[in-house]
Amino acid sequence: MDSVRAAMAVMLVLQGASAQAGVAPPLAGTYSNVCMHPESGDLLGTELTFAGPADPGRVQLQRYEGAAVAPEQLRMTARGTAWYLHGGDGAAMMVLQRQGAALRVTYLDGQQASDGGTSETLVVTAPGRADRQRPICR
């Protein structure tokens, strides 16, 4: 019986150590890079809203391509220090990694970042509202 307790204690210590070193903590709040085109006033970019403790495996994706596109509900899984966002078909659409207080998003589904690449940074922001002032796109 003592060997079973010792083995369980070792497993708990190892699990705790892995949680402290290299495991993605839960996400909550809204991260965005949505901006307003200086000439047309169109909204462009991506916004992710995490349910947090209420439903830690769900996130709402809101894309803006001139105006808001229909929002998508995604499923989130953690692997190491990254989060993967999965669409309704189960395929991974994005990989997220913390970058200070921001999130680095890498698109896996063919979506292009604002600079034409596959990655961009989203910063913490208040959830989207029609009356909210957005920064001007550069």
N, C-alpha and C positions, 0 to 999 in steps of 0.2 A: 504494500500500500504506500509506503514512503517513497518508493521509486516512481510510482504513478504521480504522486503530488510533486515530486521534484521535476519530473518531465513536464507537467502542466505549468509549473512556475517558470521553467526555462522558456516554454512556448509563449507565455504571457509577456515575459521580458523581451523576447525577440519581436513579438508583434508590436509592443510599445515602441521599441527602437525604430522599427521600420516606419511607424506612423510619424515619428519625429524627423526622420531623415528620408526625404524623397517621396512622400505621399501627398497628393493634392488635397488641400483642405477644402471644405465646402464653400461654394460661392453663393452670394446673395446680392441683391440690388440690381442696378441697371448699368450697363457699359455701352458706350456709343462712340461713333465717329461721325454722326450725321451732321452735315453742314448745309448751308444754303448757297446755291449758285449766285454769284454777285450780280449777274445780268438778268437771269430769268426768274430768280426766286425759287427755283426748283430745289427740293430736298434730295440729298444724295447721301448714301452710306448705309451702315448696318447698326442695329441696336439689339442687344441681348438683355433680357430681363429674367433673372433667376428667382425662383420661388423661395429659395433658402430652406430653412428648417421645416416649413409647411409642406414642401414636396421637393426634397433635395435632388431628385433625379430628373426634374423637368425644367425646361427653359423655353421662353418665347423668343423667337427670331422675328424681328421686324426689319425688312429691307425697305429702303427708299430709293426709288428710281424715277425721280421727278416728283413723285408723291408716294405716300405709303402704299406698299404692296400688301396683299392679304397676309396677316401674320401666320407663322407656322409654329406649332408646338413640337419641340424636339425632346428626345430622351438623352440624358447625359450619363456617361460612364467615366470613371477615373482609371488611369493606368499610369502608375508611377507619379510623376509631378505634372502630368498633363490630363486634360479632360477631353473627351471625344463627344461630339454632338451628332446624334443619329436621327435621320428623318424617319418618316412613317414606314418606309421599306426596310429599315434596319441598317442601311448603309451609312457609314461615317461621312458626314458633310464637312466637318471642321475639327481642327485640333486647337485647343486653347492652352496657353501657358501664362502663368503670372509673370509680369514684368514690372516689378515694384508694385504700385497701386493700380496699374493698368493690366489689361489682358492682351497678349499677342495672339492673333487669330491667323491660322493657316487654313486656307480653303482647300478641300479635297474633292469638291464636286464640280470643279470647272469655273466657279465664281471668280471674278477678278477683283483684286483690291483696287483702291482708288488710284494707285500709281501704275496699274496694269500688271502688277505681280500677283503672287499668291498669298502674301501675308500683309497684315496691317495691325495697328494698335487701336484698341478701344479703351476709353477712359471712363471712370466712374461719373455718372451723371444722374439727374433726376429722370424718372420715367417720362416718356414722350407724351406731350400734350400739344394740341393744335396751337395754343396761345403762347407756347414757350419760345423764347428767342434762341435761335440756333447760330453758331459761329458761321462766318463767311468761308466758303471753300477757297483754298489756295491753289 
